[in-house]
Amino acid sequence: MLTQTDGVSAVPPVETAAERARNRRRAPVRRLRFALAVFAIGIGVAVVGQASLRSFASNKTQTQAANTPLVLDKPRFTGVLKDGRAFLITAQHAERDAKDQNLVRLTSPLLVRGYGAADPSQATAKTGLYREAEHTLLLSQDVKITSAEGYAFDAPQALIDMRTGEVSGNSGIAGEGPKGSTQANSYNVTDKGDRVVLKGRVRTRLEPGR
């Protein structure tokens, strides 16, 4: 004789028509939620990427601006020496260093010491380095120094202190004037040109009646 056991029936429950309709409605909703989530993630990535790109572009522009030197045509620098003489520095071009704002590179510089006075002295060169903070002008390449007394000197370099007017160089000098000619390995000119110290293989030729 067959009897019913105490075990749970293995027959799965049967969905009603209402449950099937409800499940059919849930499927599109789940797909829509997933699509919205993906869309939101895409927008977030795009916003972050755009912000990063703008930041990179801004930094690049600032870096380029910081590394771009300031170039001036026919600049003029004026001032007064410690002894009261005015000076003038001009050049064909001036370029301020992008990394060192204190340094100005000059092309074909001209220095006039005693600017506006009756007896100025001049110095010219192919290139120059003007350091504003140190008040120094370094002339290089084909340096020529002339004075109102008729003296003319040639030197590879000339370092000029724009506070005192002192001129010095360690790469040699050669020149001549009304009373003769001279040359040396180094020189130092102070006291408005009244004191000249020559060192190293000094050769001087005096011609009083010249």
C-alpha positions as CSV (number, residue, x, y, z in Angstrom):
1,M,0.0,0.0,0.0
2,L,1.4,3.4,-1.0
3,T,1.7,6.1,1.6
4,Q,2.8,9.9,1.3
5,T,6.3,10.6,2.8
6,D,7.2,13.6,4.9
7,G,9.6,15.0,2.2
8,V,9.1,18.2,0.4
9,S,7.6,18.0,-3.1
10,A,10.2,18.6,-5.9
11,V,7.6,20.0,-8.3
12,P,8.5,23.7,-9.0
13,P,5.8,26.3,-8.4
14,V,3.9,27.5,-11.4
15,E,4.0,31.3,-12.2
16,T,0.7,32.9,-12.6
17,A,-0.2,35.2,-15.5
18,A,0.2,38.3,-13.3
19,E,3.7,37.3,-12.2
20,R,4.8,36.6,-15.8
21,A,3.5,40.0,-16.9
22,R,5.3,41.7,-14.0
23,N,8.6,40.0,-14.9
24,R,8.2,41.1,-18.5
25,R,7.9,44.7,-17.4
26,R,10.9,44.4,-15.1
27,A,13.3,43.3,-17.8
28,P,13.2,46.5,-19.8
29,V,13.5,48.5,-16.6
30,R,16.7,46.6,-15.6
31,R,18.2,47.2,-19.1
32,L,17.3,50.9,-19.0
33,R,18.9,51.2,-15.5
34,F,22.1,49.5,-16.8
35,A,22.2,51.8,-19.9
36,L,21.8,54.9,-17.7
37,A,24.6,53.7,-15.4
38,V,26.9,53.2,-18.3
39,F,26.0,56.6,-19.7
40,A,26.7,58.3,-16.4
41,I,30.1,56.6,-16.1
42,G,30.9,57.7,-19.7
43,I,30.0,61.3,-18.9
44,G,32.1,61.2,-15.7
45,V,35.1,59.9,-17.6
46,A,34.6,62.5,-20.3
47,V,34.4,65.4,-17.7
48,V,37.5,64.2,-15.9
49,G,39.4,63.7,-19.2
50,Q,38.4,67.2,-20.4
51,A,39.4,68.8,-17.1
52,S,42.8,67.0,-17.2
53,L,43.3,68.1,-20.8
54,R,42.5,71.7,-20.0
55,S,44.9,71.6,-17.0
56,F,47.6,70.1,-19.2
57,A,47.1,72.7,-21.9
58,S,47.1,75.5,-19.3
59,N,50.3,74.3,-17.7
60,K,51.9,73.9,-21.1
61,T,50.9,77.5,-22.1
62,Q,52.3,78.8,-18.8
63,T,55.5,76.9,-19.2
64,Q,55.9,78.2,-22.8
65,A,55.2,81.7,-21.6
66,A,57.7,81.4,-18.8
67,N,60.4,80.0,-21.2
68,T,59.8,82.7,-23.8
69,P,62.4,85.5,-23.5
70,L,61.4,89.2,-23.7
71,V,63.0,90.7,-26.8
72,L,63.4,94.5,-27.3
73,D,64.5,96.4,-30.4
74,K,66.9,99.4,-29.8
75,P,66.7,99.4,-26.0
76,R,68.1,102.2,-23.9
77,F,69.4,101.9,-20.3
78,T,70.3,105.0,-18.4
79,G,71.7,105.8,-15.0
80,V,74.3,107.7,-13.0
81,L,77.8,106.5,-12.0
82,K,79.1,106.8,-8.5
83,D,81.3,109.8,-9.6
84,G,78.2,111.6,-10.8
85,R,78.6,111.0,-14.5
86,A,75.5,109.9,-16.5
87,F,75.8,106.8,-18.6
88,L,73.8,105.5,-21.6
89,I,73.6,101.9,-22.9
90,T,72.0,101.2,-26.3
91,A,71.9,98.2,-28.5
92,Q,70.4,96.8,-31.7
93,H,68.5,94.2,-29.7
94,A,68.1,93.2,-26.1
95,E,66.8,89.8,-24.9
96,R,66.0,89.2,-21.2
97,D,66.8,85.7,-20.1
98,A,63.7,83.6,-19.4
99,K,65.2,81.9,-16.4
100,D,67.3,84.7,-15.0
101,Q,65.4,88.0,-15.1
102,N,68.5,89.8,-13.9
103,L,70.4,89.0,-17.2
104,V,69.9,90.9,-20.4
105,R,71.8,89.9,-23.6
106,L,72.7,92.7,-25.9
107,T,73.5,92.7,-29.6
108,S,75.9,95.4,-30.9
109,P,75.9,97.3,-27.5
110,L,77.1,100.9,-27.2
111,L,78.1,102.4,-23.8
112,V,78.6,106.1,-23.3
113,R,80.1,107.2,-20.0
114,G,79.6,110.8,-19.3
115,Y,76.5,111.0,-21.4
116,G,75.5,114.6,-22.1
117,A,78.9,115.9,-21.0
118,A,81.6,117.5,-23.2
119,D,84.2,114.7,-22.8
120,P,82.3,111.3,-22.9
121,S,84.1,108.0,-23.4
122,Q,82.5,105.2,-25.5
123,A,82.8,101.5,-25.7
124,T,81.3,99.2,-28.4
125,A,81.3,95.5,-29.0
126,K,79.4,92.8,-30.9
127,T,77.8,91.3,-27.9
128,G,77.1,92.3,-24.3
129,L,75.8,90.9,-21.0
130,Y,74.1,93.4,-18.7
131,R,73.4,92.3,-15.2
132,E,71.0,94.8,-13.6
133,A,71.3,93.6,-10.0
134,E,75.1,93.6,-10.1
135,H,75.3,96.8,-12.2
136,T,77.8,95.3,-14.5
137,L,78.2,95.2,-18.3
138,L,80.4,92.6,-19.9
139,L,81.4,93.5,-23.5
140,S,82.7,90.7,-25.7
141,Q,84.0,90.3,-29.3
142,D,85.7,93.1,-31.0
143,V,85.6,95.5,-28.1
144,K,86.6,99.1,-28.9
145,I,87.1,101.8,-26.3
146,T,87.6,105.4,-27.2
147,S,88.0,108.7,-25.2
148,A,87.6,112.3,-25.9
149,E,91.4,112.7,-25.5
150,G,91.9,110.7,-28.7
151,Y,92.8,107.3,-27.2
152,A,91.5,104.2,-28.8
153,F,91.9,100.6,-27.5
154,D,90.9,97.2,-28.8
155,A,90.3,94.3,-26.5
156,P,88.5,90.9,-26.6
157,Q,86.5,91.7,-23.5
158,A,85.8,94.6,-21.1
159,L,84.0,94.3,-17.8
160,I,82.5,97.7,-16.8
161,D,81.2,98.4,-13.3
162,M,78.2,100.7,-13.9
163,R,78.4,102.1,-10.3
164,T,82.0,103.2,-10.3
165,G,82.8,103.4,-14.0
166,E,85.8,101.0,-13.6
167,V,86.8,99.1,-16.7
168,S,88.8,95.9,-16.6
169,G,89.8,92.9,-18.7
170,N,92.0,89.8,-18.5
171,S,92.1,88.9,-22.2
172,G,94.6,91.5,-23.4
173,I,94.4,95.0,-24.7
174,A,96.1,97.1,-27.4
175,G,95.7,100.7,-28.3
176,E,97.3,104.0,-29.1
177,G,96.8,107.7,-28.5
178,P,98.3,111.1,-28.9
179,K,101.5,110.2,-27.0
180,G,102.1,106.6,-28.2
181,S,100.9,103.1,-28.1
182,T,100.6,100.3,-25.6
183,Q,99.6,96.6,-25.1
184,A,99.3,94.2,-22.2
185,N,97.6,91.0,-21.1
186,S,95.3,92.6,-18.6
187,Y,94.2,96.1,-17.6
188,N,92.2,98.1,-15.1
189,V,91.0,101.7,-15.6
190,T,89.7,103.7,-12.6
191,D,89.4,107.4,-11.5
192,K,87.6,108.5,-14.7
193,G,90.4,107.1,-16.7
194,D,93.1,109.0,-14.9
195,R,94.5,105.7,-13.4
196,V,95.4,102.9,-15.8
197,V,97.1,99.7,-14.5
198,L,98.6,97.3,-17.1
199,K,99.8,93.8,-16.3
200,G,101.5,91.0,-18.2
201,R,103.9,91.5,-21.1
202,V,103.3,95.3,-21.0
203,R,104.8,97.0,-24.0
204,T,104.6,100.8,-24.3
205,R,105.9,103.1,-27.0
206,L,106.0,106.8,-26.2
207,E,106.1,109.4,-29.0
208,P,106.0,112.8,-27.3
209,G,106.2,114.7,-30.6
210,R,103.5,112.7,-32.3
